[in-house]
């Protein structure tokens, strides 16, 4: 279970916070992300060499839009939810103020 407000860290040190939770698993490729300040380590696990850079302040969402995360520290990560790649969430269009 992924709860809103939970902070996660990737093997490369990128950090993110869950803004909308759900059932499932967040991973960096095949490596499950760890909660920040957790005593568990990654045991030498590394991200793949072709992983994208997740950028500070960007929101990423699952393909079903059930889970969203906000990046709080940029880094290399093959960000996935239940094995499916997460996509950059596009900003909402605001109505014009004429």
N, CA, C and O atoms as a printed pandas DataFrame, in Angstrom:
     atom_number atom_name residue_name chain_id  residue_number  x_coord  y_coord  z_coord
0              1         N          UNK        A               1    0.840   -1.188    0.000
1              2        CA          UNK        A               1    0.000    0.000    0.000
2              3         C          UNK        A               1    0.880    1.245    0.000
3              4         O          UNK        A               1    1.761    1.391    0.848
4              5         N          UNK        A               2    0.643    2.122   -0.937
5              6        CA          UNK        A               2    1.381    3.380   -1.040
6              7         C          UNK        A               2    0.471    4.482   -0.501
7              8         O          UNK        A               2   -0.611    4.726   -1.035
8              9         N          UNK        A               3    0.929    5.146    0.571
9             10        CA          UNK        A               3    0.111    6.178    1.210
10            11         C          UNK        A               3    0.589    7.566    0.825
11            12         O          UNK        A               3    1.791    7.801    0.701
12            13         N          UNK        A               4   -0.348    8.484    0.635
13            14        CA          UNK        A               4   -0.014    9.881    0.356
14            15         C          UNK        A               4    0.821   10.439    1.499
15            16         O          UNK        A               4    0.536   10.183    2.669
16            17         N          UNK        A               5    1.848   11.198    1.157
17            18        CA          UNK        A               5    2.722   11.795    2.154
18            19         C          UNK        A               5    3.967   10.979    2.452
19            20         O          UNK        A               5    4.891   11.480    3.092
20            21         N          UNK        A               6    4.012    9.728    2.000
21            22        CA          UNK        A               6    5.176    8.878    2.234
22            23         C          UNK        A               6    6.313    9.321    1.326
23            24         O          UNK        A               6    6.109    9.568    0.138
24            25         N          UNK        A               7    7.520    9.421    1.894
25            26        CA          UNK        A               7    8.700    9.825    1.133
26            27         C          UNK        A               7    9.517    8.582    0.783
27            28         O          UNK        A               7    9.725    7.702    1.618
28            29         N          UNK        A               8    9.977    8.530   -0.475
29            30        CA          UNK        A               8   10.771    7.407   -0.959
30            31         C          UNK        A               8   12.095    7.893   -1.503
31            32         O          UNK        A               8   12.227    9.044   -1.919
32            33         N          UNK        A               9   13.088    6.993   -1.496
33            34        CA          UNK        A               9   14.412    7.274   -2.059
34            35         C          UNK        A               9   14.761    6.150   -3.031
35            36         O          UNK        A               9   14.393    4.994   -2.821
36            37         N          UNK        A              10   15.484    6.513   -4.112
37            38        CA          UNK        A              10   15.906    5.550   -5.128
38            39         C          UNK        A              10   17.338    5.106   -4.841
39            40         O          UNK        A              10   18.012    5.727   -4.019
40            41         N          UNK        A              11   17.816    4.059   -5.488
41            42        CA          UNK        A              11   19.206    3.625   -5.282
42            43         C          UNK        A              11   20.237    4.702   -5.622
43            44         O          UNK        A              11   21.332    4.700   -5.059
44            45         N          UNK        A              12   19.905    5.627   -6.535
45            46        CA          UNK        A              12   20.848    6.687   -6.915
46            47         C          UNK        A              12   20.719    7.933   -6.046
47            48         O          UNK        A              12   21.467    8.892   -6.237
48            49         N          UNK        A              13   19.790    7.940   -5.100
49            50        CA          UNK        A              13   19.647    9.076   -4.195
50            51         C          UNK        A              13   18.553   10.051   -4.548
51            52         O          UNK        A              13   18.335   11.012   -3.809
52            53         N          UNK        A              14   17.847    9.841   -5.661
53            54        CA          UNK        A              14   16.707   10.703   -5.982
54            55         C          UNK        A              14   15.630   10.478   -4.922
55            56         O          UNK        A              14   15.504    9.381   -4.378
56            57         N          UNK        A              15   14.859   11.523   -4.638
57            58        CA          UNK        A              15   13.821   11.422   -3.617
58            59         C          UNK        A              15   12.494   11.904   -4.173
59            60         O          UNK        A              15   12.446   12.789   -5.027
60            61         N          UNK        A              16   11.414   11.308   -3.676
61            62        CA          UNK        A              16   10.075   11.705   -4.092
62            63         C          UNK        A              16    9.088   11.498   -2.967
63            64         O          UNK        A              16    9.333   10.731   -2.036
64            65         N          UNK        A              17    7.959   12.197   -3.066
65            66        CA          UNK        A              17    6.890   12.074   -2.085
66            67         C          UNK        A              17    5.614   11.707   -2.832
67            68         O          UNK        A              17    5.348   12.221   -3.919
68            69         N          UNK        A              18    4.834   10.820   -2.241
69            70        CA          UNK        A              18    3.580   10.381   -2.853
70            71         C          UNK        A              18    2.526   11.449   -2.604
71            72         O          UNK        A              18    2.299   11.844   -1.461
72            73         N          UNK        A              19    1.872   11.922   -3.681
73            74        CA          UNK        A              19    0.816   12.915   -3.531
74            75         C          UNK        A              19   -0.565   12.285   -3.664
75            76         O          UNK        A              19   -1.557   12.850   -3.202
76            77         N          UNK        A              20   -0.630   11.119   -4.293
77            78        CA          UNK        A              20   -1.878   10.366   -4.404
78            79         C          UNK        A              20   -1.509    8.894   -4.352
79            80         O          UNK        A              20   -0.807    8.393   -5.231
80            81         N          UNK        A              21   -1.981    8.201   -3.324
81            82        CA          UNK        A              21   -1.583    6.820   -3.092
82            83         C          UNK        A              21   -2.479    5.794   -3.744
83            84         O          UNK        A              21   -3.445    6.125   -4.432
84            85         N          UNK        A              22   -2.136    4.534   -3.510
85            86        CA          UNK        A              22   -2.898    3.425   -4.052
86            87         C          UNK        A              22   -2.260    2.107   -3.672
87            88         O          UNK        A              22   -1.280    2.075   -2.927
88            89         N          UNK        A              23   -2.809    1.025   -4.180
89            90        CA          UNK        A              23   -2.247   -0.301   -3.949
90            91         C          UNK        A              23   -1.225   -0.580   -5.024
91            92         O          UNK        A              23   -1.482   -0.314   -6.199
92            93         N          UNK        A              24   -0.085   -1.102   -4.660
93            94        CA          UNK        A              24    0.935   -1.427   -5.642
94            95         C          UNK        A              24    2.320   -1.170   -5.108
95            96         O          UNK        A              24    2.513   -0.977   -3.907
96            97         N          UNK        A              25    3.301   -1.168   -6.023
97            98        CA          UNK        A              25    4.702   -1.031   -5.653
98            99         C          UNK        A              25    5.389   -0.024   -6.570
99           100         O          UNK        A              25    5.250   -0.089   -7.792
100          101         N          UNK        A              26    6.131    0.908   -5.972
101          102        CA          UNK        A              26    6.965    1.843   -6.732
102          103         C          UNK        A              26    8.355    1.230   -6.852
103          104         O          UNK        A              26    8.917    0.757   -5.864
104          105         N          UNK        A              27    8.907    1.238   -8.065
105          106        CA          UNK        A              27   10.227    0.656   -8.283
106          107         C          UNK        A              27   11.092    1.536   -9.166
107          108         O          UNK        A              27   10.599    2.401   -9.890
108          109         N          UNK        A              28   12.389    1.296   -9.092
109          110        CA          UNK        A              28   13.373    1.857  -10.018
110          111         C          UNK        A              28   13.798    0.669  -10.870
111          112         O          UNK        A              28   14.705   -0.075  -10.496
112          113         N          UNK        A              29   13.149    0.491  -12.007
113          114        CA          UNK        A              29   13.342   -0.713  -12.808
114          115         C          UNK        A              29   12.729   -1.885  -12.067
115          116         O          UNK        A              29   11.510   -1.950  -11.905
116          117         N          UNK        A              30   13.565   -2.817  -11.613
117          118        CA          UNK        A              30   13.092   -3.974  -10.842
118          119         C          UNK        A              30   13.344   -3.826   -9.347
119          120         O          UNK        A              30   12.969   -4.705   -8.572
120          121         N          UNK        A              31   13.975   -2.726   -8.928
121          122        CA          UNK        A              31   14.353   -2.529   -7.535
122          123         C          UNK        A              31   13.283   -1.717   -6.807
123          124         O          UNK        A              31   13.033   -0.569   -7.174
124          125         N          UNK        A              32   12.642   -2.294   -5.777
125          126        CA          UNK        A              32   11.637   -1.537   -5.022
126          127         C          UNK        A              32   12.265   -0.317   -4.336
127          128         O          UNK        A              32   13.359   -0.409   -3.779
128          129         N          UNK        A              33   11.566    0.827   -4.380
129          130        CA          UNK        A              33   12.042    2.025   -3.690
130          131         C          UNK        A              33   11.912    1.816   -2.186
131          132         O          UNK        A              33   11.044    1.073   -1.729
132          133         N          UNK        A              34   12.774    2.472   -1.424
133          134        CA          UNK        A              34   12.767    2.373    0.035
134          135         C          UNK        A              34   12.204    3.665    0.627
135          136         O          UNK        A              34   12.401    4.752    0.083
136          137         N          UNK        A              35   11.501    3.526    1.752
137          138        CA          UNK        A              35   11.035    4.725    2.440
138          139         C          UNK        A              35   12.246    5.493    2.937
139          140         O          UNK        A              35   13.235    4.900    3.369
140          141         N          UNK        A              36   12.164    6.826    2.872
141          142        CA          UNK        A              36   13.269    7.664    3.330
142          143         C          UNK        A              36   13.475    7.424    4.818
143          144         O          UNK        A              36   12.509    7.244    5.560
144          145         N          UNK        A              37   14.724    7.419    5.254
145          146        CA          UNK        A              37   15.122    7.183    6.648
146          147         C          UNK        A              37   14.833    5.750    7.090
147          148         O          UNK        A              37   14.807    5.466    8.288
148          149         N          UNK        A              38   14.619    4.851    6.139
149          150        CA          UNK        A              38   14.428    3.435    6.450
150          151         C          UNK        A              38   15.789    2.816    6.744
151          152         O          UNK        A              38   16.805    3.254    6.205
152          153         N          UNK        A              39   15.807    1.809    7.590
153          154        CA          UNK        A              39   17.066    1.135    7.901
154          155         C          UNK        A              39   17.448    0.138    6.810
155          156         O          UNK        A              39   18.575   -0.355    6.791
156          157         N          UNK        A              40   16.516   -0.162    5.899
157          158        CA          UNK        A              40   16.812   -1.085    4.799
158          159         C          UNK        A              40   17.708   -0.405    3.783
159          160         O          UNK        A              40   17.598    0.801    3.561
160          161         N          UNK        A              41   18.588   -1.164    3.169
161          162        CA          UNK        A              41   19.464   -0.639    2.129
162          163         C          UNK        A              41   19.093   -1.248    0.790
163          164         O          UNK        A              41   18.150   -2.033    0.687
164          165         N          UNK        A              42   19.834   -0.881   -0.214
165          166        CA          UNK        A              42   19.578   -1.402   -1.555
166          167         C          UNK        A              42   20.491   -2.567   -1.900
167          168         O          UNK        A              42   20.374   -3.130   -2.988
168          169         N          UNK        A              43   21.400   -2.946   -1.000
169          170        CA          UNK        A              43   22.294   -4.086   -1.184
170          171         C          UNK        A              43   22.999   -4.080   -2.532
171          172         O          UNK        A              43   23.018   -5.094   -3.229
172          173         N          UNK        A              44   23.575   -2.948   -2.898
173          174        CA          UNK        A              44   24.339   -2.848   -4.134
174          175         C          UNK        A              44   23.507   -2.708   -5.396
175          176         O          UNK        A              44   24.066   -2.667   -6.492
176          177         N          UNK        A              45   22.179   -2.634   -5.274
177          178        CA          UNK        A              45   21.320   -2.485   -6.451
178          179         C          UNK        A              45   21.567   -1.123   -7.084
179          180         O          UNK        A              45   21.792   -0.133   -6.389
180          181         N          UNK        A              46   21.522   -1.089   -8.396
181          182        CA          UNK        A              46   21.741    0.167   -9.122
182          183         C          UNK        A              46   20.683    0.309  -10.199
183          184         O          UNK        A              46   20.091   -0.675  -10.643
184          185         N          UNK        A              47   20.455    1.531  -10.607
185          186        CA          UNK        A              47   19.506    1.791  -11.684
186          187         C          UNK        A              47   20.134    1.409  -13.022
187          188         O          UNK        A              47   21.358    1.341  -13.138
188          189         N          UNK        A              48   19.314    1.163  -14.014
189          190        CA          UNK        A              48   19.836    0.793  -15.330
190          191         C          UNK        A              48   20.539    1.988  -15.961
191          192         O          UNK        A              48   20.251    3.138  -15.633
192          193         N          UNK        A              49   21.465    1.699  -16.870
193          194        CA          UNK        A              49   22.261    2.766  -17.491
194          195         C          UNK        A              49   21.430    3.674  -18.402
195          196         O          UNK        A              49   21.825    4.809  -18.670
196          197         N          UNK        A              50   20.279    3.181  -18.880
197          198        CA          UNK        A              50   19.445    3.996  -19.767
198          199         C          UNK        A              50   18.274    4.656  -19.034
199          200         O          UNK        A              50   17.311    5.087  -19.667
200          201         N          UNK        A              51   18.355    4.735  -17.709
201          202        CA          UNK        A              51   17.294    5.352  -16.917
202          203         C          UNK        A              51   17.231    6.848  -17.194
203          204         O          UNK        A              51   18.250    7.494  -17.441
204          205         N          UNK        A              52   16.013    7.387  -17.146
205          206        CA          UNK        A              52   15.834    8.818  -17.385
206          207         C          UNK        A              52   16.163    9.613  -16.121
207          208         O          UNK        A              52   16.254    9.055  -15.027
208          209         N          UNK        A              53   16.338   10.915  -16.290
209          210        CA          UNK        A              53   16.517   11.794  -15.140
210          211         C          UNK        A              53   15.145   12.281  -14.718
211          212         O          UNK        A              53   14.400   12.845  -15.520
212          213         N          UNK        A              54   14.813   12.057  -13.438
213          214        CA          UNK        A              54   13.564   12.617  -12.926
214          215         C          UNK        A              54   13.917   13.974  -12.331
215          216         O          UNK        A              54   14.835   14.087  -11.518
216          217         N          UNK        A              55   13.186   14.995  -12.739
217          218        CA          UNK        A              55   13.535   16.376  -12.426
218          219         C          UNK        A              55   12.808   16.910  -11.195
219          220         O          UNK        A              55   11.656   16.566  -10.933
220          221         N          UNK        A              56   13.506   17.751  -10.453
221          222        CA          UNK        A              56   12.978   18.391   -9.258
222          223         C          UNK        A              56   11.687   19.142   -9.567
223          224         O          UNK        A              56   11.622   19.893  -10.540
224          225         N          UNK        A              57   10.675   18.944   -8.754
225          226        CA          UNK        A              57    9.418   19.665   -8.893
226          227         C          UNK        A              57    8.448   19.065   -9.892
227          228         O          UNK        A              57    7.322   19.548  -10.017
228          229         N          UNK        A              58    8.851   18.031  -10.604
229          230        CA          UNK        A              58    7.968   17.382  -11.585
230          231         C          UNK        A              58    7.097   16.348  -10.894
231          232         O          UNK        A              58    7.512   15.686   -9.942
232          233         N          UNK        A              59    5.886   16.230  -11.399
233          234        CA          UNK        A              59    4.970   15.196  -10.921
234          235         C          UNK        A              59    4.915   14.085  -11.955
235          236         O          UNK        A              59    4.881   14.338  -13.159
236          237         N          UNK        A              60    4.906   12.861  -11.471
237          238        CA          UNK        A              60    4.799   11.688  -12.336
238          239         C          UNK        A              60    3.562   10.913  -11.912
239          240         O          UNK        A              60    3.247   10.833  -10.725
240          241         N          UNK        A              61    2.861   10.342  -12.890
241          242        CA          UNK        A              61    1.638    9.600  -12.595
242          243         C          UNK        A              61    1.684    8.229  -13.243
243          244         O          UNK        A              61    2.353    8.015  -14.254
244          245         N          UNK        A              62    0.945    7.297  -12.626
245          246        CA          UNK        A              62    0.834    5.961  -13.198
246          247         C          UNK        A              62   -0.063    6.027  -14.426
247          248         O          UNK        A              62   -0.804    6.993  -14.607
248          249         N          UNK        A              63    0.005    4.997  -15.273
249          250        CA          UNK        A              63   -0.774    5.019  -16.515
250          251         C          UNK        A              63   -2.272    5.045  -16.276
251          252         O          UNK        A              63   -3.022    5.525  -17.127
252          253         N          UNK        A              64   -2.729    4.535  -15.124
253          254        CA          UNK        A              64   -4.160    4.585  -14.808
254          255         C          UNK        A              64   -4.519    5.839  -14.000
255          256         O          UNK        A              64   -5.663    6.006  -13.578
256          257         N          UNK        A              65   -3.527    6.719  -13.788
257          258        CA          UNK        A              65   -3.665    7.967  -13.029
258          259         C          UNK        A              65   -4.099    7.734  -11.585
259          260         O          UNK        A              65   -4.652    8.629  -10.948
260          261         N          UNK        A              66   -3.847    6.524  -11.068
261          262        CA          UNK        A              66   -4.210    6.200   -9.699
262          263         C          UNK        A              66   -3.189    6.670   -8.681
263          264         O          UNK        A              66   -3.552    6.988   -7.548
264          265         N          UNK        A              67   -1.914    6.721   -9.061
265          266        CA          UNK        A              67   -0.838    7.101   -8.145
266          267         C          UNK        A              67   -0.048    8.239   -8.770
267          268         O          UNK        A              67    0.296    8.190   -9.951
268          269         N          UNK        A              68    0.243    9.275   -7.965
269          270        CA          UNK        A              68    1.089   10.373   -8.421
270          271         C          UNK        A              68    2.159   10.637   -7.372
271          272         O          UNK        A              68    1.931   10.476   -6.173
272          273         N          UNK        A              69    3.340   11.049   -7.852
273          274        CA          UNK        A              69    4.446   11.382   -6.970
274          275         C          UNK        A              69    5.048   12.709   -7.394
275          276         O          UNK        A              69    4.944   13.102   -8.556
276          277         N          UNK        A              70    5.679   13.400   -6.451
277          278        CA          UNK        A              70    6.353   14.672   -6.691
278          279         C          UNK        A              70    7.826   14.474   -6.372
279          280         O          UNK        A              70    8.168   13.992   -5.293
280          281         N          UNK        A              71    8.701   14.843   -7.302
281          282        CA          UNK        A              71   10.143   14.681   -7.110
282          283         C          UNK        A              71   10.654   15.814   -6.225
283          284         O          UNK        A              71   10.447   16.989   -6.530
284          285         N          UNK        A              72   11.333   15.449   -5.110
285          286        CA          UNK        A              72   11.882   16.442   -4.191
286          287         C          UNK        A              72   13.402   16.526   -4.273
287          288         O          UNK        A              72   14.006   17.449   -3.727
288          289         N          UNK        A              73   14.024   15.554   -4.963
289          290        CA          UNK        A              73   15.463   15.592   -5.238
290          291         C          UNK        A              73   15.682   14.845   -6.546
291          292         O          UNK        A              73   15.364   13.661   -6.655
292          293         N          UNK        A              74   16.226   15.544   -7.535
293          294        CA          UNK        A              74   16.396   14.968   -8.872
294          295         C          UNK        A              74   17.445   13.864   -8.881
295          296         O          UNK        A              74   18.295   13.787   -7.994
296          297         N          UNK        A              75   17.370   13.014   -9.899
297          298        CA          UNK        A              75   18.357   11.953  -10.068
298          299         C          UNK        A              75   17.957   11.002  -11.172
299          300         O          UNK        A              75   16.904   11.164  -11.789
300          301         N          UNK        A              76   18.793   10.008  -11.424
301          302        CA          UNK        A              76   18.516    8.981  -12.423
302          303         C          UNK        A              76   17.563    7.953  -11.821
303          304         O          UNK        A              76   17.765    7.492  -10.697
304          305         N          UNK        A              77   16.515    7.596  -12.580
305          306        CA          UNK        A              77   15.555    6.622  -12.079
306          307         C          UNK        A              77   14.687    6.115  -13.228
307          308         O          UNK        A              77   14.213    6.897  -14.052
308          309         N          UNK        A              78   14.486    4.804  -13.274
309          310        CA          UNK        A              78   13.539    4.178  -14.199
310          311         C          UNK        A              78   12.259    3.970  -13.383
311          312         O          UNK        A              78   11.937    2.849  -12.989
312          313         N          UNK        A              79   11.537    5.065  -13.138
313          314        CA          UNK        A              79   10.402    5.095  -12.224
314          315         C          UNK        A              79    9.229    4.295  -12.775
315          316         O          UNK        A              79    8.741    4.556  -13.874
316          317         N          UNK        A              80    8.783    3.306  -11.981
317          318        CA          UNK        A              80    7.691    2.421  -12.397
318          319         C          UNK        A              80    6.721    2.196  -11.243
319          320         O          UNK        A              80    7.087    2.232  -10.068
320          321         N          UNK        A              81    5.474    1.962  -11.627
321          322        CA          UNK        A              81    4.430    1.592  -10.668
322          323         C          UNK        A              81    3.838    0.272  -11.143
323          324         O          UNK        A              81    3.289    0.193  -12.242
324          325         N          UNK        A              82    3.947   -0.749  -10.327
325          326        CA          UNK        A              82    3.504   -2.100  -10.683
326          327         C          UNK        A              82    4.106   -2.565  -12.012
327          328         O          UNK        A              82    3.444   -3.252  -12.790
328          329         N          UNK        A              83    5.352   -2.191  -12.265
329          330        CA          UNK        A              83    6.062   -2.628  -13.456
330          331         C          UNK        A              83    5.864   -1.763  -14.687
331          332         O          UNK        A              83    6.595   -1.915  -15.666
332          333         N          UNK        A              84    4.889   -0.854  -14.663
333          334        CA          UNK        A              84    4.616    0.015  -15.814
334          335         C          UNK        A              84    5.292    1.373  -15.610
335          336         O          UNK        A              84    5.249    1.919  -14.508
336          337         N          UNK        A              85    5.915    1.927  -16.658
337          338        CA          UNK        A              85    6.586    3.229  -16.525
338          339         C          UNK        A              85    5.612    4.333  -16.118
339          340         O          UNK        A              85    4.465    4.360  -16.564
340          341         N          UNK        A              86    6.082    5.238  -15.270
341          342        CA          UNK        A              86    5.281    6.399  -14.885
342          343         C          UNK        A              86    5.631    7.545  -15.829
343          344         O          UNK        A              86    6.781    7.689  -16.243
344          345         N          UNK        A              87    4.643    8.347  -16.162
345          346        CA          UNK        A              87    4.803    9.447  -17.113
346          347         C          UNK        A              87    4.735   10.791  -16.401
347          348         O          UNK        A              87    4.127   10.914  -15.338
348          349         N          UNK        A              88    5.372   11.803  -17.002
349          350        CA          UNK        A              88    5.302   13.162  -16.467
350          351         C          UNK        A              88    3.860   13.628  -16.541
351          352         O          UNK        A              88    3.214   13.517  -17.584
352          353         N          UNK        A              89    3.355   14.155  -15.425
353          354        CA          UNK        A              89    1.990   14.668  -15.393
354          355         C          UNK        A              89    1.989   16.065  -16.006
355          356         O          UNK        A              89    2.760   16.936  -15.603
356          357         N          UNK        A              90    1.127   16.259  -16.971
357          358        CA          UNK        A              90    1.041   17.556  -17.643
358          359         C          UNK        A              90    0.309   18.559  -16.751
359          360         O          UNK        A              90   -0.643   18.191  -16.063
360          361         N          UNK        A              91    0.743   19.821  -16.756
361          362        CA          UNK        A              91    0.069   20.837  -15.942
362          363         C          UNK        A              91   -1.360   21.058  -16.411
363          364         O          UNK        A              91   -1.669   20.949  -17.598
364          365         N          UNK        A              92   -2.213   21.368  -15.463
365          366        CA          UNK        A              92   -3.617   21.645  -15.799
366          367         C          UNK        A              92   -3.723   23.023  -16.432
367          368         O          UNK        A              92   -3.013   23.953  -16.052
368          369         N          UNK        A              93   -4.609   23.138  -17.391
369          370        CA          UNK        A              93   -4.877   24.430  -18.018
370          371         C          UNK        A              93   -5.821   25.223  -17.119
371          372         O          UNK        A              93   -6.871   24.724  -16.714
372          373         N          UNK        A              94   -5.448   26.433  -16.820
373          374        CA          UNK        A              94   -6.300   27.303  -16.008
374          375         C          UNK        A              94   -7.145   28.168  -16.931
375          376         O          UNK        A              94   -6.705   28.530  -18.023
376          377         N          UNK        A              95   -8.346   28.499  -16.500
377          378        CA          UNK        A              95   -9.177   29.365  -17.344
378          379         C          UNK        A              95   -8.551   30.749  -17.445
379          380         O          UNK        A              95   -7.913   31.229  -16.507
380          381         N          UNK        A              96   -8.742   31.373  -18.584
381          382        CA          UNK        A              96   -8.176   32.710  -18.765
382          383         C          UNK        A              96   -8.978   33.711  -17.933
383          384         O          UNK        A              96  -10.169   33.527  -17.683
384          385         N          UNK        A              97   -8.305   34.750  -17.522
385          386        CA          UNK        A              97   -8.973   35.805  -16.742
386          387         C          UNK        A              97   -9.040   37.052  -17.609
387          388         O          UNK        A              97   -8.138   37.890  -17.591
388          389         N          UNK        A              98  -10.105   37.158  -18.356
389          390        CA          UNK        A              98  -10.269   38.289  -19.276
390          391         C          UNK        A              98  -10.698   39.532  -18.574
391          392         O          UNK        A              98  -10.878   40.570  -19.211
